[in-house]
């Protein structure tokens, strides 16, 4: 059986909120290492990969591999009933029909309990190859969100060019063009404001802004976002969570003109 | 999406 207790419901609320517009039905794969999720969007352009390590829960117990097929719209409805600060416990039997969610208020004696019916989801897992990326950029997640939103006002797509000069986000649209360039930057007082660019060779790729703006819904999960790029491979957008847990998005590039 | 590659072109089904 599965029993996983999260100190704050907020974490799951934010994760589900960040992915629910991208994927609708998905398996939460539970085993003794934690709870994982991998799903593609309907157009097969983007892939979300979530890992909530067992260390992110206290306690965490999962004796066997259990796949919880959950509709994220249903999960969102139930998670809305949880306060951000509530303690959240997920429970399921070994061959479950439902997943049980318990929300406990730390301040009051209120305990709420919900069951969500599970779905049988036949989901194919994709093998994600280990990649030595040509460029890795760590930057404030709010900055990345702002750049994507600003450029989306002009164009459907953005080119991300990484060179010794820095990283340049550029777009061209009907009304004109725009770009934002960031250079490496260290803020001793506020490390979450750092921009770090690790480059082994120059990269230039084009991506759909609609997807990137969608990924940025995860911004509240982490002060920093990591972008990993290599020519001709999907972009990796990673939001690191505590205890080596993570929320990753992969986005296939667009073909250049 | 026009000119958009698929993620399946990069990651293989297990």
Interface residues (C-beta under 8 A of the other chain):
Chain A: X40 X43 X44 X45 X46 X47 X124 X125 X126 X127 X128 X129 X156 X208 X210 X233 X234 X250 X251 X252 X253 X254 X255
Chain B: X1 X3 X4 X5 X6 X7 X8 X9 X10 X11 X12 X13 X14
